[in-house]
Amino acid sequence: MTSSIMQGARILSLGSAVPDLRLSNKDISKMVDTSDEWIVTRTGIKERRILTDANKSVVDLAVLASKKALNKISMDPKNIDLIILATSSPNDLFGSASQIQDRIGAKNAAAFDLTAACTGFVLAVITASQFIQNGSYSTILVIGADTLSKWTDWTDRSTCILFGDGAGAAIIQACSKENNGIIGFQINTDGRQSKDLSIGYQESTKADKSTWPSNNNGQFKYIQMNGKEVYKFAISKVPNSILSCINKLNIKIEEIDWIVLHQANQRILDTVAEKLNISSNKMITNLNRYGNTSAASIPLALSEAVELNQIMYNDFIAISGFGAGLTWGTIIIQWKC
Ligand code: COA
């Protein structure tokens, strides 16, 4: 890959943000027929953060995470060329990225949304790296942010235990080819299983068909999920995605220092580690505290790991996202900070 790029791309800074309100398993067990023990055993989740302020949205979390990433490296937001917001819960269906551009003062940046649910951050980093490695842009802000609590049916115990709200931001910048840190990727989609995880739009049954066009007052439904199918999909596709990606780069699985998977379920993380025959110590996890934060989960976990000084210069990191679509994908990063 290095030979075909005009310049390198590396993650320079990360930031994250979560709402203050913690919703514990005990709290949820007062809402639906479940228990802390069931949730911890089946998912590993103990609590999640929920955005309760009706005046706040995914944009507020994304702005906070972005400002933290910028402040860490004292970067002037006017230096950002492009903002990519990976989200499936925008506060505007036409896109929310432009609101972030305005609120952080990145007046020179183009901005757009990218929708790919829990694979969103991986796809956004890959997209950003293409813009940088082909020489088009120098500095890109990539954000993964979701507030799926707004799309959760809080009477459905099979889904409401899983999701939480959050945002993570990464500043990706051009560098020399030798310092290139985003060294490989692999992405896939299987639309045949799109119904296994979706927030579908439903036409109103009360719509007046005699007049057209008319406002039919349809609405998006809550999260619909076939948990068993999604579970089977994740544990079969993710290990293969990582292996095919590292094989192309001639990297052995033993050389991978860290694995950062989309934080969906501890049992998925454990099974993937087992299938890859890697130590669970290499698997970065924080889902016990945040649940599944969709596009935010990978940058949240990566940001915390960097803050804890777990990740060292030149470490190889395999990052995999998976989820609705169904989509999945891996990026291999060599840490260059
Ligand atoms: N509390 C208590 N019991 C529950 C429950 C809950 N929150 N949710 C389901 N159950 C019950 C079911 O009704 C079922 O009862 P039954 O045997 O009497 O019919 C039983 O527990 C087993 O349900 P099942 O759906 O088979 O559980 P599971 O082991 O598949 O675990 C998930 C459910 C959702 C935790 C699991 O399927 C999963 O994590 N899937 C992946 C989901 C995911 O990660 N989605 C996002 C990807 S981006």
Boltz pocket constraint, residues with backbone or C-beta under 6 A from the ligand:
constraints:
  - pocket:
      binder: B
      contacts: [[A, 33], [A, 34], [A, 35], [A, 38], [A, 39], [A, 42], [A, 43], [A, 118], [A, 157], [A, 158], [A, 161], [A, 225], [A, 226], [A, 227], [A, 228], [A, 230], [A, 231], [A, 264], [A, 265], [A, 292], [A, 322], [A, 323], [A, 324]]
      max_distance: 6.0
